[in-house]
Amino acid sequence: MADRATTGWRRQSETPLAVIREVNDRDVPRLAALYAEAVSRQADAAAPAAAPPDAQEWLKGMLRRGFNFVAEETGRLVAHLVLVRIGDSAEMSVFVHPDFRRRGIGTALLRVALDQARDMDLRHVWAAVSPGDRAIQQTLAHLGFVISRQTETSMVMALSL
């Protein structure tokens, strides 16, 4: 019976909790390294199109234009989310390092972003996702997002707040 009760359960010490916080200027090189490492290890469609050194310029632009949050686990940045206001709506972009996916980190970041969007009195939030990325599609659908536009190569999921 003890084996059955613990099946699928991990001790907390084996799964450290990520700390979610706003980005600061000191995070820019660490964020660029996060994206560069993920892109160098695999062709990751969830990473931004910019590659180092352009990634730092892209990140600096996101810091100026939007609300940025990171997830940090044991001192390492493992995820980034940016919420960019456009009128009464906002575009959201989230990236979780491949080694840290399927742990709830992206969902936690999305919840923080949605709370921020509500605090900003936004009416809609949307995210462009890859049509082949079922994990993010399921996560967004679980949070209430619906497909608002889709082609063979792109998909936009939106949420009314």
Backbone as ProteinMPNN parsed JSONL, in Angstrom:
{"seq_chain_A": "MADRATTGWRRQSETPLAVIREVNDRDVPRLAALYAEAVSRQADAAAPAAAPPDAQEWLKGMLRRGFNFVAEETGRLVAHLVLVRIGDSAEMSVFVHPDFRRRGIGTALLRVALDQARDMDLRHVWAAVSPGDRAIQQTLAHLGFVISRQTETSMVMALSL", "coords_chain_A": {"N_chain_A": [[0.805, -1.202, 0.0], [1.992, 1.257, 0.7], [3.712, 1.772, -1.448], [1.913, 2.291, -3.506], [0.664, 4.574, -2.569], [2.641, 6.495, -2.797], [3.273, 6.657, -5.455], [4.142, 8.515, -8.254], [4.494, 10.805, -6.786], [6.636, 13.387, -5.703], [9.202, 14.286, -3.497], [9.377, 17.453, -1.899], [11.954, 18.506, -1.773], [13.134, 17.537, -4.023], [12.012, 18.885, -6.056], [12.501, 21.934, -6.408], [10.968, 25.082, -5.638], [10.069, 27.639, -7.883], [10.866, 31.072, -7.868], [8.976, 33.85, -8.563], [9.356, 36.965, -10.017], [9.622, 40.519, -10.756], [11.482, 41.64, -13.586], [14.789, 42.97, -13.537], [17.32, 45.414, -14.454], [19.805, 44.157, -14.184], [19.243, 41.597, -14.893], [19.292, 41.306, -17.642], [21.663, 40.302, -19.097], [21.623, 37.699, -18.048], [19.152, 36.763, -18.885], [19.516, 36.837, -21.649], [21.443, 34.862, -21.823], [19.912, 32.68, -20.973], [18.077, 32.355, -23.122], [19.94, 31.98, -25.222], [21.261, 29.613, -24.47], [19.17, 27.729, -24.567], [18.435, 27.88, -27.281], [20.813, 27.105, -28.495], [21.005, 24.465, -27.727], [18.856, 23.161, -28.829], [16.637, 23.439, -31.615], [14.423, 25.627, -30.807], [11.211, 26.493, -31.01], [9.865, 28.158, -29.328], [11.559, 30.095, -28.457], [12.77, 33.495, -28.765], [13.103, 35.116, -31.968], [15.425, 36.539, -32.272], [18.943, 36.22, -32.017], [21.867, 35.914, -29.941], [24.27, 38.521, -30.629], [21.94, 40.013, -30.754], [19.799, 39.282, -29.136], [20.093, 40.519, -26.65], [19.498, 43.177, -27.272], [16.826, 42.877, -28.104], [15.738, 42.023, -25.674], [16.232, 44.286, -24.048], [14.542, 46.084, -25.324], [12.078, 44.87, -24.726], [12.07, 45.206, -21.972], [11.751, 47.94, -21.811], [9.272, 48.308, -23.078], [7.304, 46.656, -21.944], [5.694, 44.806, -19.229], [7.683, 42.776, -17.399], [8.462, 39.564, -16.257], [10.265, 37.111, -14.39], [11.104, 33.698, -13.733], [12.855, 32.21, -11.195], [14.963, 29.694, -10.182], [16.633, 28.172, -7.646], [18.64, 30.195, -7.809], [18.99, 30.434, -10.558], [17.892, 31.782, -13.628], [15.02, 30.625, -15.149], [12.799, 31.009, -16.668], [10.856, 33.362, -18.591], [8.566, 36.015, -18.952], [6.755, 38.342, -20.83], [4.597, 41.089, -20.949], [3.006, 43.095, -23.108], [1.49, 46.103, -23.499], [-1.093, 47.104, -25.682], [-3.07, 49.431, -26.558], [-6.217, 48.733, -25.223], [-5.62, 46.152, -24.81], [-3.275, 43.389, -24.524], [-0.258, 41.899, -25.616], [1.14, 38.783, -24.936], [4.06, 37.03, -24.124], [5.736, 34.085, -23.453], [8.438, 32.201, -22.168], [9.885, 29.206, -21.266], [12.67, 27.533, -20.09], [13.735, 24.576, -21.719], [14.56, 22.455, -19.974], [13.082, 22.894, -17.719], [10.412, 22.731, -18.141], [6.96, 21.623, -17.92], [6.513, 21.694, -15.203], [4.898, 23.493, -14.039], [5.805, 26.069, -13.938], [5.57, 27.876, -16.115], [2.773, 28.166, -16.14], [2.378, 29.382, -13.657], [3.708, 31.818, -14.119], [2.069, 32.812, -16.161], [-0.336, 33.182, -14.753], [0.433, 35.255, -12.995], [0.898, 37.257, -14.886], [-1.686, 37.555, -15.946], [-3.035, 38.515, -13.701], [-1.688, 40.964, -13.483], [-2.509, 42.131, -15.904], [-5.242, 42.419, -15.422], [-5.112, 44.24, -13.286], [-4.246, 46.397, -14.73], [-6.489, 47.108, -16.012], [-7.053, 45.976, -18.504], [-8.742, 44.715, -21.425], [-8.426, 42.498, -23.047], [-6.162, 39.775, -23.555], [-3.588, 38.336, -25.434], [-1.78, 35.712, -27.139], [0.7, 34.652, -29.376], [1.192, 31.501, -30.631], [2.944, 28.481, -31.464], [1.514, 26.326, -33.875], [2.125, 23.646, -33.506], [2.806, 23.362, -30.858], [1.56, 21.808, -28.494], [1.563, 21.698, -25.686], [1.679, 24.396, -24.66], [-0.649, 25.34, -25.819], [-2.602, 23.772, -24.517], [-2.194, 24.604, -21.879], [-2.836, 27.351, -22.038], [-5.515, 27.118, -22.879], [-6.595, 25.882, -20.63], [-6.493, 28.012, -18.893], [-8.472, 29.555, -19.91], [-8.159, 30.718, -22.406], [-8.915, 31.065, -25.893], [-8.773, 29.92, -29.296], [-8.222, 32.43, -31.55], [-7.374, 33.071, -34.045], [-6.005, 31.282, -36.757], [-3.56, 29.768, -38.791], [-1.745, 27.67, -41.086], [0.84, 28.019, -40.198], [0.793, 29.628, -37.932], [-0.738, 30.577, -34.812], [-3.09, 32.275, -32.847], [-4.013, 32.805, -29.586], [-6.518, 33.944, -27.418], [-7.78, 35.805, -24.606], [-10.557, 37.093, -22.986], [-10.853, 39.54, -20.532]], "CA_chain_A": [[0.0, 0.0, 0.0], [2.861, 2.432, 0.748], [4.194, 2.042, -2.796], [0.814, 2.876, -4.28], [0.388, 5.92, -2.065], [3.683, 7.446, -3.18], [3.492, 6.631, -6.893], [3.946, 9.796, -8.924], [4.743, 11.923, -5.878], [8.046, 13.708, -5.492], [9.447, 15.094, -2.301], [9.589, 18.855, -2.244], [13.377, 18.778, -1.951], [13.515, 17.132, -5.374], [11.394, 19.819, -6.99], [12.536, 23.264, -5.801], [9.967, 26.016, -6.125], [10.586, 28.806, -8.594], [10.474, 32.372, -7.366], [8.576, 34.726, -9.663], [9.582, 38.362, -9.666], [9.804, 41.41, -11.895], [12.829, 41.703, -14.145], [15.537, 44.199, -13.32], [18.35, 45.615, -15.484], [20.878, 43.182, -14.012], [18.816, 40.313, -15.447], [19.383, 41.265, -19.107], [22.639, 39.304, -19.581], [21.188, 36.36, -17.63], [18.058, 36.373, -19.776], [20.115, 36.546, -22.961], [22.083, 33.55, -21.687], [18.824, 31.697, -20.907], [17.618, 32.114, -24.486], [21.04, 31.465, -26.033], [21.489, 28.212, -24.121], [18.068, 26.914, -25.076], [18.505, 27.861, -28.743], [21.992, 26.352, -28.916], [20.805, 23.048, -27.433], [17.849, 22.6, -29.731], [15.871, 24.451, -32.345], [13.263, 25.798, -29.947], [10.28, 27.433, -31.634], [9.351, 29.069, -28.32], [12.554, 31.13, -28.193], [12.609, 34.634, -29.684], [13.828, 34.983, -33.234], [16.739, 37.167, -32.164], [20.007, 35.396, -31.434], [22.937, 36.789, -29.443], [24.064, 39.533, -29.602], [20.661, 40.706, -30.925], [18.884, 38.926, -28.051], [20.16, 41.539, -25.597], [18.747, 44.352, -27.734], [15.419, 42.485, -28.032], [15.37, 42.023, -24.256], [16.192, 45.676, -23.58], [13.297, 46.641, -25.854], [10.963, 44.316, -23.95], [12.111, 45.84, -20.655], [11.21, 49.295, -21.957], [7.909, 48.324, -23.609], [6.309, 45.836, -21.274], [5.882, 44.292, -17.884], [8.489, 41.572, -17.543], [8.604, 38.734, -15.074], [11.105, 35.936, -14.549], [11.068, 32.657, -12.712], [14.22, 31.888, -10.796], [14.997, 28.477, -9.37], [17.963, 27.997, -7.044], [19.552, 31.204, -8.321], [19.093, 30.386, -12.019], [16.703, 32.193, -14.358], [14.549, 29.475, -15.921], [11.65, 31.38, -17.502], [10.642, 34.799, -18.8], [7.283, 36.381, -19.534], [6.588, 39.771, -21.069], [3.232, 41.529, -21.235], [3.15, 44.38, -23.798], [0.184, 46.75, -23.675], [-1.439, 47.676, -26.98], [-4.418, 49.941, -26.313], [-6.864, 48.097, -24.067], [-5.233, 44.744, -24.867], [-1.843, 43.169, -24.358], [0.34, 40.685, -26.152], [1.903, 38.084, -23.931], [5.025, 36.065, -24.64], [6.333, 33.351, -22.337], [9.449, 31.209, -22.526], [10.411, 28.398, -20.168], [13.799, 26.719, -20.542], [13.275, 23.195, -21.929], [14.823, 21.586, -18.825], [12.209, 23.259, -16.608], [9.015, 22.669, -18.581], [6.07, 20.601, -17.346], [6.609, 21.785, -13.749], [3.967, 24.516, -13.573], [6.445, 27.385, -13.893], [4.921, 28.719, -17.117], [1.416, 28.449, -15.685], [2.487, 30.371, -12.582], [4.023, 33.093, -14.76], [0.865, 33.271, -16.863], [-1.29, 33.679, -13.748], [0.935, 36.559, -12.558], [0.659, 38.197, -15.991], [-3.122, 37.824, -16.034], [-3.343, 39.411, -12.577], [-1.169, 42.275, -13.872], [-3.386, 42.648, -16.961], [-6.49, 42.865, -14.769], [-4.77, 45.457, -12.545], [-4.085, 47.451, -15.726], [-7.817, 47.286, -16.622], [-7.062, 45.543, -19.897], [-9.941, 43.958, -21.806], [-8.037, 41.251, -23.719], [-4.763, 39.366, -23.59], [-3.42, 37.331, -26.478], [-0.444, 35.16, -27.313], [0.955, 33.899, -30.604], [1.814, 30.216, -30.285], [3.192, 27.584, -32.584], [0.435, 25.344, -34.009], [2.577, 22.333, -33.058], [3.136, 23.365, -29.43], [0.347, 21.378, -27.781], [1.661, 21.972, -24.249], [1.259, 25.77, -24.377], [-2.057, 25.448, -26.197], [-3.404, 23.189, -23.438], [-2.067, 25.468, -20.705], [-3.638, 28.555, -22.277], [-6.932, 26.722, -22.878], [-6.947, 25.641, -19.226], [-6.661, 29.323, -18.269], [-9.618, 30.216, -20.522], [-7.859, 31.253, -23.736], [-9.495, 30.368, -27.041], [-8.106, 30.223, -30.563], [-8.904, 33.534, -32.229], [-6.916, 33.101, -35.431], [-5.088, 30.174, -36.991], [-3.149, 29.387, -40.138], [-0.86, 26.504, -41.017], [2.103, 28.336, -39.551], [0.648, 30.449, -36.726], [-1.984, 30.497, -34.05], [-3.239, 33.281, -31.816], [-4.996, 32.444, -28.565], [-6.89, 35.176, -26.725], [-8.609, 35.722, -23.41], [-11.251, 38.314, -22.578], [-10.746, 39.706, -19.076]], "C_chain_A": [[0.855, 1.277, 0.0], [3.38, 2.786, -0.638], [3.132, 2.744, -3.621], [0.553, 4.32, -3.856], [1.428, 6.933, -2.52], [3.955, 7.472, -4.679], [3.195, 8.006, -7.491], [4.223, 11.002, -8.047], [6.229, 12.144, -5.737], [8.168, 14.518, -4.216], [9.762, 16.515, -2.732], [11.059, 19.152, -2.487], [13.862, 18.389, -3.347], [12.953, 18.074, -6.431], [11.373, 21.204, -6.349], [11.482, 24.173, -6.424], [10.646, 27.195, -6.813], [10.044, 30.06, -7.926], [10.148, 33.233, -8.572], [8.708, 36.156, -9.193], [9.679, 39.194, -10.936], [11.268, 41.407, -12.321], [13.479, 43.016, -13.726], [16.657, 44.273, -14.36], [19.485, 44.602, -15.384], [20.528, 41.824, -14.612], [19.053, 40.198, -16.95], [20.427, 40.265, -19.593], [22.238, 37.873, -19.218], [20.043, 35.864, -18.499], [18.584, 36.032, -21.163], [20.781, 35.171, -22.929], [21.049, 32.435, -21.628], [18.356, 31.342, -22.318], [18.718, 31.479, -25.339], [21.294, 29.988, -25.742], [20.408, 27.316, -24.705], [18.139, 26.782, -26.597], [19.691, 27.024, -29.214], [21.811, 24.85, -28.704], [19.82, 22.391, -28.365], [17.17, 23.735, -30.47], [14.548, 24.588, -31.61], [12.366, 26.877, -30.529], [9.75, 28.442, -30.632], [10.329, 30.19, -27.989], [12.345, 32.289, -29.163], [13.481, 34.449, -30.915], [15.235, 35.549, -33.136], [17.733, 36.218, -31.515], [21.108, 36.325, -30.937], [23.81, 37.262, -30.597], [22.734, 40.269, -29.716], [19.675, 40.412, -29.801], [18.917, 39.971, -26.948], [19.41, 42.794, -26.001], [17.246, 44.085, -27.685], [14.939, 42.555, -26.586], [15.283, 43.438, -23.7], [14.926, 46.37, -24.073], [12.081, 46.152, -25.082], [10.912, 44.919, -22.551], [11.505, 47.238, -20.699], [9.718, 49.278, -22.273], [6.885, 47.614, -22.744], [6.589, 45.569, -19.818], [6.552, 42.942, -18.036], [8.629, 40.862, -16.213], [9.537, 37.583, -15.402], [10.768, 34.942, -13.45], [12.511, 32.263, -12.463], [14.153, 30.676, -9.867], [16.431, 28.23, -8.929], [18.999, 28.923, -7.683], [19.703, 31.259, -9.827], [17.793, 30.873, -12.646], [16.282, 31.041, -15.261], [13.375, 29.812, -16.824], [11.509, 32.898, -17.538], [9.269, 34.997, -19.414], [7.245, 37.884, -19.69], [5.137, 40.023, -21.479], [3.342, 42.931, -21.812], [1.759, 44.946, -24.089], [0.076, 47.338, -25.07], [-2.888, 48.142, -26.848], [-5.019, 49.319, -25.066], [-6.612, 46.585, -24.035], [-3.74, 44.625, -24.592], [-1.447, 41.872, -25.029], [1.208, 40.084, -25.058], [2.828, 37.094, -24.618], [5.694, 35.408, -23.442], [7.327, 32.333, -22.878], [9.926, 30.525, -21.255], [11.526, 27.528, -20.745], [13.334, 25.269, -20.662], [13.489, 22.261, -20.736], [13.848, 21.813, -17.672], [10.732, 23.253, -16.986], [8.279, 21.533, -17.889], [6.174, 20.559, -15.824], [5.653, 22.82, -13.176], [4.55, 25.916, -13.534], [5.788, 28.343, -14.888], [3.514, 29.106, -16.711], [1.435, 29.497, -14.585], [2.803, 31.752, -13.148], [2.796, 33.667, -15.471], [-0.166, 33.827, -15.89], [-0.869, 35.065, -13.227], [0.647, 37.608, -13.63], [-0.823, 38.541, -16.117], [-3.581, 38.719, -14.884], [-2.881, 40.831, -12.904], [-2.072, 42.914, -14.926], [-4.703, 43.149, -16.371], [-6.254, 44.153, -13.982], [-4.624, 46.654, -13.482], [-5.408, 47.769, -16.426], [-7.836, 46.966, -18.117], [-8.309, 44.717, -20.176], [-9.604, 42.603, -22.407], [-6.533, 41.03, -23.567], [-4.663, 38.297, -24.662], [-1.968, 36.894, -26.578], [-0.38, 34.434, -28.648], [1.706, 32.632, -30.2], [2.02, 29.398, -31.549], [2.05, 26.575, -32.676], [0.837, 23.948, -33.519], [2.877, 22.237, -31.57], [1.885, 23.074, -28.608], [0.379, 21.733, -26.3], [1.191, 23.387, -23.927], [-0.201, 25.972, -24.755], [-2.96, 24.919, -25.083], [-3.363, 24.061, -22.191], [-2.933, 26.714, -20.872], [-5.133, 28.229, -22.262], [-7.425, 26.485, -21.448], [-7.201, 26.957, -18.484], [-7.798, 30.129, -18.903], [-9.368, 30.822, -21.888], [-8.552, 30.408, -24.798], [-8.722, 30.768, -28.288], [-8.895, 31.329, -31.258], [-8.52, 33.641, -33.689], [-5.927, 31.965, -35.618], [-4.832, 30.005, -38.483], [-2.291, 28.134, -39.993], [0.383, 26.774, -40.193], [1.982, 29.175, -38.272], [-0.716, 30.27, -36.088], [-1.962, 31.609, -33.007], [-4.339, 32.807, -30.879], [-5.259, 33.686, -27.728], [-7.795, 34.885, -25.543], [-9.247, 37.068, -23.166], [-11.217, 38.376, -21.06], [-11.991, 40.358, -18.497]], "O_chain_A": [[0.485, 2.268, -0.63], [3.481, 3.965, -0.978], [3.43, 3.689, -4.353], [0.257, 5.178, -4.688], [1.122, 8.121, -2.62], [4.798, 8.248, -5.129], [2.131, 8.581, -7.26], [4.187, 12.13, -8.537], [6.999, 11.187, -5.66], [7.308, 15.345, -3.91], [10.34, 16.745, -3.794], [11.378, 19.981, -3.339], [14.9, 18.873, -3.797], [13.39, 18.049, -7.582], [10.348, 21.615, -5.805], [11.15, 24.038, -7.602], [11.682, 27.679, -6.357], [8.899, 30.093, -7.476], [10.95, 33.337, -9.501], [8.238, 36.519, -8.115], [9.801, 38.663, -12.039], [12.167, 41.197, -11.508], [12.81, 44.039, -13.58], [16.911, 43.298, -15.068], [20.067, 44.228, -16.403], [21.41, 40.991, -14.82], [19.017, 39.09, -17.486], [20.103, 39.435, -20.443], [22.483, 36.944, -19.986], [19.971, 34.677, -18.816], [18.151, 35.058, -21.778], [20.693, 34.409, -23.892], [21.276, 31.355, -22.174], [18.251, 30.165, -22.664], [18.454, 30.544, -26.095], [21.517, 29.202, -26.662], [20.704, 26.264, -25.272], [17.926, 25.697, -27.138], [19.591, 26.314, -30.214], [22.403, 24.048, -29.427], [19.93, 21.201, -28.66], [17.14, 24.868, -29.989], [13.653, 23.758, -31.773], [12.731, 28.053, -30.534], [9.234, 29.486, -31.031], [9.959, 31.144, -27.305], [11.808, 32.098, -30.254], [14.47, 33.715, -30.894], [16.14, 35.094, -33.837], [17.397, 35.499, -30.574], [21.264, 37.425, -31.469], [24.081, 36.465, -31.495], [22.422, 41.084, -28.848], [18.792, 41.228, -29.54], [17.879, 40.282, -26.364], [18.752, 43.417, -25.167], [16.474, 44.951, -27.275], [13.862, 43.082, -26.307], [14.354, 43.753, -22.957], [14.309, 47.146, -23.343], [11.16, 46.923, -24.812], [9.829, 45.122, -22.003], [10.836, 47.67, -19.76], [8.974, 50.134, -21.794], [5.7, 47.944, -22.806], [7.577, 46.035, -19.251], [6.039, 42.062, -18.728], [8.881, 41.482, -15.18], [9.6, 37.128, -16.545], [10.231, 35.291, -12.399], [13.28, 32.018, -13.392], [13.388, 30.648, -8.903], [17.331, 28.095, -9.758], [20.092, 28.492, -8.05], [20.483, 32.067, -10.33], [16.711, 30.436, -12.252], [17.085, 30.537, -16.046], [12.987, 28.997, -17.661], [11.972, 33.612, -16.648], [8.856, 34.238, -20.291], [7.654, 38.62, -18.791], [4.545, 39.266, -22.248], [3.726, 43.863, -21.105], [0.966, 44.352, -24.82], [1.001, 47.973, -25.577], [-3.819, 47.352, -27.006], [-4.425, 49.362, -23.989], [-7.295, 45.841, -23.331], [-3.037, 45.624, -24.445], [-2.185, 40.886, -25.016], [1.919, 40.795, -24.348], [2.44, 36.409, -25.564], [6.161, 36.088, -22.529], [7.093, 31.692, -23.903], [10.321, 31.181, -20.292], [11.341, 26.868, -21.767], [12.612, 24.783, -19.792], [12.678, 21.363, -20.51], [13.794, 21.006, -16.744], [9.894, 23.726, -16.218], [8.887, 20.61, -17.348], [5.95, 19.512, -15.217], [5.598, 23.007, -11.961], [3.863, 26.859, -13.139], [5.485, 29.486, -14.546], [3.101, 30.248, -16.913], [0.601, 30.403, -14.577], [2.23, 32.748, -12.706], [2.524, 34.865, -15.387], [-0.803, 34.841, -16.176], [-1.713, 35.942, -13.04], [0.205, 38.714, -13.32], [-1.174, 39.694, -16.368], [-4.429, 39.59, -15.08], [-3.6, 41.794, -12.635], [-2.367, 44.106, -14.849], [-5.214, 44.191, -16.782], [-7.091, 45.056, -14.002], [-4.853, 47.793, -13.077], [-5.446, 48.604, -17.331], [-8.546, 47.607, -18.892], [-8.866, 44.094, -19.272], [-10.39, 41.662, -22.3], [-5.752, 41.976, -23.466], [-5.547, 37.449, -24.787], [-1.054, 37.605, -26.162], [-1.294, 33.691, -29.007], [2.726, 32.692, -29.514], [1.353, 29.604, -32.563], [1.649, 26.017, -31.655], [-0.028, 23.153, -33.154], [3.172, 21.153, -31.068], [1.238, 23.987, -28.093], [-0.66, 22.036, -25.716], [0.385, 23.57, -23.015], [-0.917, 26.704, -24.073], [-3.964, 25.545, -24.744], [-4.38, 24.239, -21.521], [-3.674, 27.089, -19.964], [-5.926, 28.982, -21.697], [-8.55, 26.852, -21.107], [-8.017, 27.012, -17.564], [-8.063, 31.257, -18.487], [-10.285, 31.393, -22.478], [-8.748, 29.204, -24.629], [-8.093, 31.826, -28.329], [-10.088, 31.181, -31.521], [-9.248, 34.233, -34.486], [-5.1, 31.708, -34.743], [-5.739, 30.085, -39.311], [-2.137, 27.605, -38.893], [0.924, 25.866, -39.561], [2.986, 29.404, -37.598], [-1.693, 29.874, -36.725], [-0.94, 31.853, -32.365], [-5.439, 32.458, -31.306], [-4.325, 34.403, -27.368], [-8.478, 33.862, -25.489], [-8.554, 38.085, -23.14], [-11.512, 37.392, -20.382], [-12.07, 40.572, -17.288]]}, "name": "protein", "num_of_chains": 1, "seq": "MADRATTGWRRQSETPLAVIREVNDRDVPRLAALYAEAVSRQADAAAPAAAPPDAQEWLKGMLRRGFNFVAEETGRLVAHLVLVRIGDSAEMSVFVHPDFRRRGIGTALLRVALDQARDMDLRHVWAAVSPGDRAIQQTLAHLGFVISRQTETSMVMALSL"}
